[in-house]
Amino acid sequence: DYTLASYSTDLQSFLYERAKQHLLSQYGFPASLQACAFDEHFAIRGLSVDPEHGLLIKLSNSQRVGSSSAYRGKRPVSSVELKQLYGPSRHIPIDALEGLRPLHDKYSIAKACLIADAIDHFEKRKRKFGEDYRPSSVVDDV
């Protein structure tokens, strides 16, 4: 919606920071998430979130996950891992599309960045300390 508001980088950064503060104060996210900052170059409109796997993905018009456009947090997901998650064709069946969360407007850019930063944060804690988390809960909270 470009008719009523101007979606500047400053607005995106403001939305990101407000949402991040809400996660920290109301949802008890780790204080170390405070160090994360909005990255205007990371996300684009038109992404989808796969909350089950904690991925930001770009789908083709034939519902295939792009081999170079899938991220878990800020880390690109390998084509091998994508094939493990979605099968050799990386196709998402029509009935499974309901589980995805589309990020199709300008407000979604800040949301996509915050989801990526939060997932990235929990993935690092998982690798370092063995702490498990539910990606779908992170996505729901954001």
N, C-alpha and C positions, 0 to 999 in steps of 0.2 A: 504494500500500500504506500504509494509515493505521493498521494494526493493531499494528505492531511498533515504529514509530519516530515521533518528532515531527519534522516537517520545517520547522523555524523558518527565518526569514530569516537568522539567524546561521549555521545549518548551510549554507544555500545559499551564503552569502558565503564561508564556509570552503572549501567544495568548489571554488568558482570560483577563489579565491586559490591553493589547492594545485595545481589543474590549470594555472593560468597560470604558476606558478613552474616546474612541470614542463616546460611548453613553452619557457620561457626557458632553463632549465638543460640540458635533455636534447635538445631539438629545435632549439636555436639560433635561436629566434624573436627578432626585433629587441628590444633593451632598451627601446625606446620603448613597447612594449606594457605595460611595468610600470605606466605611468600609468593604465591602464584599471582600472575598478572595477565590481563587481557592481551591477547596476541591477535591483532587485526589481520594478520596474514595467514593465520592457520586455517580457518574455516570459511566455507562458502555457503550460500543458500543452496538448497536442493539436496542436502545430505539427509540421511536417515540414521536413526539410532537403533541398534539391535540391543535391547536391554538384557536379553538372556546371556549374550556373550560379551557385553560391554564394549561394543564396537561402534564407531562412526563409519558409515559406509556410503558410497555413491552407487546408486543402481542405474543400470542402463535401461533403455526403453523396453527391453525384453526381460527385465527383472533379474539381471545377472549382477553380481557384486563385482565391481571393477577390480582388477588384479593389482592396480597400483593406487587405489583410492579407498583403502580400508585401514583404519587406525584403532588400536587399543590404547586409549590415552593419547599420548603424542608419539607413540611408536608405530611405525607402519607394520601391518600384518603381512607375513610372507604368503606367497601364493600356495605353498604347501599347507600352511595352517588354514587358509581359506578353503582349500579343497577338503580338508578334514572336517571343517565346520559345515560347509554348504554343499559338499559333493564335488565331483570332478568338473561339472559345468559352472559351478558357483551360482546356480539358478535358485531363486527363492520362489517356491510355489505360491500361487495366488492366495491360498488359505493361510499361509504363514505371513503374508504381508500385514495382516491385522496386528501382529505382534510388534511390528516396527513403529517407531515414532518419527514422523516426518519433521524436518526442520526447513521449512520452505519460505519463511518470511525474514525480513531484516532483523527482527528481534531474535531470531534463532541463531544468529552468528555468535552473540554473546553466550547464549545457552550452550551451543556446541562447544565453545572454548572452555566453559566451566565444566561441562561433563567430561571433556578430554582431560582437563587438569585434575579433576577429582579422581577419575579412573586411573590416570597415570600415578597419582599420589598413592593410591591404594595398591596398585601393582608393584610399585617400588617397595612398599612396606611388606607386601607378600613375599617378594624375592629376598629381602634383607632379613625379615624376622619370622617368616612363615605364617604371618597373619592372613587369615582368609577373609573374604568379603563377598557380598552379593552384588554384582554389577547392576542388577535390576533395581535394587534398593537405592543405589547411588543415583541412577537415572531418575527414579521416582522422586527422590529428595530434591534434586536440582529442578 
